[in-house]
Amino acid sequence: MNGKILIVDDVATNRIVLKVKLAEAGYQPVLAADGASCLALAQRDLPNLILLDHMLPDMAGTEVVKRLRADPALRAIPIVMFSASQDHGAMIAAFRAGADEFLTKPIDDHILLARIRSFLRARDALEGFAAPEEGMALLGLAEAPAAFRPAGQIALVFNRPETA
């Protein structure tokens, strides 16, 4: 399985560890240290998935998610947020902002890789079903619209209303 994964974490060690693990699993990691870099790299590289820390030096992870979801070219990219905090409020805020998953550090490698595979499989399953101008998966039901023809009119003319 291939896929470009954008790793966003303000701690260099965390980025490097994730980079090594994901590269070993066959993915192409791209690294960012803050929210602004994440947004710029996402627009430039169009990753298949984003791993995003909840707390970044320049903006909150939830703000990054909102901005990603506001961009039509980026809104369909799965976002997995992670945090060292066990705060349920942070988790709820992440999901409200548009995150697809929320994991707590330390992240179990097997769970992380399973979630990544799951998101990328879903992408692969829907690939090709999207109409290019719409950017949304239509599950193969998209056909060219038929030409609209107004309903015809029929008039029955009889000399006796009771038989008409």
Buried (B, 14 or more C-beta within 10 A) or exposed (E): EEBBBBBBBBEEEBBBBBBEBBEEBEBBBBBBBBBBBBBEBBEEEEBBBBBBBBBBEEBBBBBBBBBBBEEEEBEBBBBBBBBEEEEEEBBEBBBEBBBBBBBBEEBEEEEBBEBBBEBBEEBEEBEEEBEEEEEEBEEEEEEEEEEEEEEEEEEEEEEEEEEE
